Amino acid sequence: MLPYEAKISPSQCTFSMSGYKNPLEVRLACRRNQLAGAASRALPGYLCVNVVMMDKQYADAFEEFCQKNPKPCPVVQIITAGETGCPAVAEQLDIRTDLGSYDVIRNGVITESVKDVREFFTGDTVTFLIGSSVSFDGLLREKGYAPTFGPCIFMTDLDCEPFDVFHGKIVVTMRSFLPGVTDTVAEYTSHFPKCHGGPLSKNDHEKLGIADPHRSLYPKGGQIETEEGHDRLYWACGVTPSIVAQNAKLPLMIVHTPGHAMITDIKTESLWQEKSG
């Protein structure tokens, strides 16, 4: 059993009608511990990022690891050592408080989940912001391509390309769709490489090495059943860095608790890119 499996409730898979006017309001609600649910679901249509923090002595190696694994670890921004803000992505950001939940990993073990990491943050702390596929969920709904199930998360048997102390299996996010829109969804999401891009697989869980396609890491505790005849698409997932952090066994790393990506001020649609070739 993975340490984080019990930390997310299935209710966080649904979108919230929160009434927040902009992402800053959502982040401030997190800072004040007043946000119910997940920030990434509070205001659809904005880029959400997963967070990885570590001492600067390991940051260059982790950056190289991410460059070698752009699907599961698409870096949006690197916040330099000791900095808590990042105007390029979020107004008035305090990266130590503006997520709904952080996982603290010591020597490879998640020891606690907290809402504020100021006590762990030092002048040597470097923060990586890594894109999340929940960023395009709102766009898919707006375009009439809402999934019929998901997202939920599976562990694969696919290895990331290792670098230095960083290594691990790729985690994927699954959503199911009506067959008539599946290929359109796959093509559309492929234009958002900073949100993991297009899916790694359609319906083929064996290709990914998923041992049981009916039991996910999140939501935990129940069988995953999609509608008969509906297609499953599997995207690389930003929970991968949490697995990598646990495997690295550094004295201290901090990651977002799965399901608690941070909302930025960047509109997801602005990240659309033409595909080369």
C-alpha positions as CSV (number, residue, x, y, z in Angstrom):
1,M,0.0,0.0,0.0
2,L,1.3,3.4,-0.9
3,P,1.5,6.0,1.9
4,Y,-0.7,8.5,0.2
5,E,-3.6,6.3,-0.9
6,A,-6.1,7.2,1.9
7,K,-5.6,11.0,1.7
8,I,-8.1,11.9,-1.0
9,S,-11.8,11.4,-1.0
10,P,-13.7,10.4,-4.2
11,S,-15.8,13.6,-3.9
12,Q,-12.8,15.5,-5.0
13,C,-13.3,14.1,-8.5
14,T,-16.3,16.4,-9.1
15,F,-16.2,20.1,-10.0
16,S,-17.1,22.7,-7.4
17,M,-19.5,25.6,-7.9
18,S,-17.4,27.7,-5.5
19,G,-18.3,31.2,-6.4
20,Y,-14.6,32.3,-6.5
21,K,-14.0,35.1,-8.9
22,N,-10.4,34.5,-9.7
23,P,-7.5,32.1,-8.8
24,L,-6.0,34.5,-6.3
25,E,-9.2,34.2,-4.2
26,V,-8.8,30.4,-4.3
27,R,-5.2,30.6,-3.2
28,L,-6.0,33.0,-0.4
29,A,-8.7,30.6,0.8
30,C,-6.1,27.9,0.9
31,R,-3.7,30.2,2.9
32,R,-6.5,30.9,5.4
33,N,-7.4,27.2,5.6
34,Q,-10.9,28.1,4.4
35,L,-11.1,26.1,1.2
36,A,-13.3,23.0,1.2
37,G,-12.2,20.4,-1.4
38,A,-9.4,20.9,-3.9
39,A,-8.2,24.2,-5.3
40,S,-7.8,22.6,-8.7
41,R,-11.6,22.0,-8.8
42,A,-12.6,25.4,-7.4
43,L,-12.3,27.4,-10.7
44,P,-12.0,25.4,-13.9
45,G,-10.2,26.8,-16.9
46,Y,-6.9,27.7,-15.3
47,L,-3.5,26.0,-15.3
48,C,-3.0,23.9,-12.1
49,V,0.5,22.8,-11.1
50,N,1.9,20.1,-8.9
51,V,4.6,21.2,-6.5
52,V,8.0,19.6,-5.6
53,M,10.3,21.2,-3.0
54,M,13.9,20.2,-2.1
55,D,17.2,21.6,-1.0
56,K,19.1,23.4,-3.7
57,Q,21.9,20.8,-3.7
58,Y,19.6,18.3,-5.4
59,A,17.7,20.7,-7.7
60,D,20.0,20.5,-10.7
61,A,19.7,16.7,-10.8
62,F,15.9,16.9,-10.4
63,E,15.7,19.4,-13.2
64,E,17.7,17.0,-15.4
65,F,15.4,14.2,-14.4
66,C,12.3,16.2,-15.4
67,Q,13.9,17.1,-18.8
68,K,14.4,13.4,-19.4
69,N,10.8,12.7,-18.5
70,P,8.7,15.5,-19.9
71,K,5.4,13.5,-20.1
72,P,5.0,12.8,-16.3
73,C,7.1,15.8,-15.2
74,P,6.4,18.9,-17.5
75,V,8.1,21.8,-15.7
76,V,6.2,25.0,-15.9
77,Q,8.5,27.1,-13.6
78,I,11.3,26.7,-11.2
79,I,11.3,29.0,-8.2
80,T,14.8,29.8,-7.1
81,A,16.1,29.0,-3.7
82,G,14.4,30.8,-0.8
83,E,11.8,32.5,-3.0
84,T,8.2,32.1,-2.0
85,G,6.5,34.0,-4.9
86,C,6.4,33.5,-8.7
87,P,4.8,36.5,-10.5
88,A,5.1,34.7,-13.8
89,V,2.4,32.3,-12.8
90,A,0.5,33.6,-9.8
91,E,-0.2,37.0,-8.2
92,Q,0.8,37.4,-4.5
93,L,1.8,33.8,-4.3
94,D,3.2,32.3,-1.1
95,I,4.2,28.8,-2.2
96,R,4.4,27.7,1.5
97,T,0.7,28.2,2.2
98,D,-1.3,28.4,-1.0
99,L,-1.9,24.7,-1.6
100,G,-4.7,22.8,0.1
101,S,-2.3,20.1,1.3
102,Y,1.3,19.2,1.2
103,D,3.0,15.8,1.8
104,V,6.2,15.9,3.8
105,I,8.6,13.2,2.8
106,R,11.6,12.3,5.0
107,N,14.1,9.7,3.9
108,G,11.6,8.3,1.5
109,V,8.6,8.1,3.8
110,I,5.5,10.4,3.8
111,T,5.5,11.4,7.5
112,E,2.6,13.9,7.5
113,S,0.3,15.9,5.4
114,V,0.1,19.6,6.3
115,K,-1.6,22.8,5.1
116,D,1.5,25.1,5.7
117,V,5.2,24.3,5.1
118,R,6.7,27.4,6.5
119,E,8.5,25.5,9.2
120,F,10.3,23.4,6.6
121,F,11.0,26.1,4.1
122,T,14.5,27.7,4.2
123,G,16.7,30.0,2.1
124,D,18.0,26.8,0.3
125,T,14.6,25.5,-0.7
126,V,14.0,25.3,-4.5
127,T,10.4,24.7,-5.8
128,F,9.4,23.0,-9.0
129,L,6.0,23.8,-10.5
130,I,4.9,20.9,-12.7
131,G,1.8,21.0,-15.0
132,S,-1.3,18.9,-14.2
133,S,-3.9,17.4,-16.5
134,V,-6.7,18.6,-14.3
135,S,-5.9,21.9,-16.1
136,F,-7.8,20.8,-19.2
137,D,-10.7,19.1,-17.5
138,G,-12.7,22.3,-17.5
139,L,-12.0,22.9,-21.2
140,L,-13.2,19.4,-22.1
141,R,-16.5,20.1,-20.3
142,E,-16.9,23.4,-22.0
143,K,-16.4,21.8,-25.4
144,G,-18.9,19.0,-24.7
145,Y,-16.3,16.3,-24.1
146,A,-16.8,15.7,-20.5
147,P,-15.5,12.3,-19.3
148,T,-18.1,9.7,-18.4
149,F,-15.8,8.6,-15.6
150,G,-12.7,10.0,-13.8
151,P,-10.2,11.2,-13.3
152,C,-8.7,8.4,-11.3
153,I,-5.1,7.3,-10.9
154,F,-3.2,4.1,-11.6
155,M,0.3,2.9,-11.1
156,T,2.0,1.5,-14.2
157,D,5.0,-0.7,-14.7
158,L,6.6,1.9,-17.0
159,D,10.0,3.2,-15.7
160,C,10.9,6.9,-15.8
161,E,14.3,7.5,-17.3
162,P,16.4,7.7,-14.2
163,F,19.0,10.4,-13.3
164,D,21.2,10.5,-10.3
165,V,19.1,9.5,-7.2
166,F,15.8,10.1,-9.0
167,H,13.9,7.1,-10.4
168,G,10.5,5.5,-10.3
169,K,7.4,4.2,-12.1
170,I,5.1,6.4,-14.1
171,V,1.7,7.1,-12.6
172,V,-1.2,7.7,-15.0
173,T,-4.6,9.4,-14.8
174,M,-7.5,7.7,-16.4
175,R,-10.7,9.2,-17.8
176,S,-13.3,7.4,-19.9
177,F,-15.2,8.9,-22.8
178,L,-17.9,8.1,-25.3
179,P,-16.3,6.4,-28.3
180,G,-17.4,9.2,-30.6
181,V,-15.3,11.8,-28.9
182,T,-12.3,9.8,-27.7
183,D,-10.0,10.5,-30.6
184,T,-10.9,14.2,-30.6
185,V,-10.1,14.4,-26.9
186,A,-6.7,12.7,-27.4
187,E,-5.9,15.1,-30.3
188,Y,-7.0,18.2,-28.4
189,T,-5.0,17.4,-25.2
190,S,-1.9,16.6,-27.3
191,H,-1.6,20.4,-27.8
192,F,-1.0,21.0,-24.1
193,P,2.4,19.5,-23.4
194,K,2.7,21.5,-20.1
195,C,-0.3,19.6,-18.9
196,H,1.1,16.2,-19.8
197,G,0.0,16.4,-23.5
198,G,-1.9,13.6,-25.2
199,P,-2.7,10.2,-23.6
200,L,-0.1,7.4,-23.4
201,S,-2.7,4.8,-24.2
202,K,-6.3,4.1,-25.3
203,N,-7.9,1.1,-23.6
204,D,-4.7,-0.8,-23.4
205,H,-3.9,-1.1,-19.7
206,E,-1.6,-4.1,-20.4
207,K,0.7,-1.8,-22.5
208,L,1.1,0.3,-19.4
209,G,1.6,-2.6,-17.1
210,I,-1.4,-1.8,-15.0
211,A,-2.0,-4.9,-12.9
212,D,-5.7,-4.4,-12.2
213,P,-7.6,-2.0,-14.4
214,H,-10.6,-2.1,-12.0
215,R,-8.7,-0.9,-8.9
216,S,-7.1,2.5,-8.8
217,L,-4.7,4.3,-6.4
218,Y,-7.2,7.2,-6.2
219,P,-10.0,6.9,-5.4
220,K,-9.0,4.1,-3.1
221,G,-11.0,1.3,-1.7
222,G,-13.5,0.4,-4.4
223,Q,-13.8,-1.1,-7.9
224,I,-13.4,1.1,-10.9
225,E,-16.1,0.4,-13.5
226,T,-16.5,2.4,-16.7
227,E,-19.6,2.1,-18.9
228,E,-19.6,-0.8,-21.3
229,G,-18.4,0.3,-24.7
230,H,-16.8,3.5,-23.4
231,D,-13.1,4.2,-24.1
232,R,-10.4,4.6,-21.4
233,L,-7.7,7.2,-22.0
234,Y,-4.6,7.2,-19.8
235,W,-2.5,10.3,-19.4
236,A,0.9,10.6,-17.6
237,C,0.3,12.0,-14.1
238,G,1.9,14.6,-11.8
239,V,1.7,12.1,-8.9
240,T,4.8,10.5,-10.5
241,P,7.2,13.0,-8.7
242,S,5.8,11.9,-5.4
243,I,6.8,8.3,-6.2
244,V,10.2,9.5,-7.4
245,A,10.6,11.6,-4.2
246,Q,9.9,8.6,-2.0
247,N,12.4,6.5,-4.0
248,A,15.1,9.1,-3.8
249,K,15.1,9.0,0.0
250,L,16.4,12.5,0.5
251,P,16.5,13.9,4.0
252,L,13.5,16.1,3.1
253,M,11.3,16.6,0.1
254,I,7.8,18.2,0.0
255,V,5.2,17.5,-2.7
256,H,1.6,18.4,-3.2
257,T,-0.8,15.9,-1.7
258,P,-2.4,14.1,-4.7
259,G,-5.6,15.9,-5.7
260,H,-4.3,19.3,-4.3
261,A,-2.5,20.9,-7.3
262,M,-2.1,24.7,-7.0
263,I,-4.2,26.9,-9.2
264,T,-2.3,29.6,-11.2
265,D,-3.4,32.8,-12.9
266,I,-2.6,31.3,-16.4
267,K,-5.6,30.4,-18.6
268,T,-5.1,26.8,-19.8
269,E,-6.2,27.7,-23.3
270,S,-3.2,30.1,-23.6
271,L,-0.9,27.1,-23.4
272,W,-2.2,25.5,-26.6
273,Q,0.7,24.7,-28.9
274,E,1.0,23.5,-32.5
275,K,2.7,20.1,-32.7
276,S,6.0,20.0,-34.5
277,G,6.3,17.7,-37.4
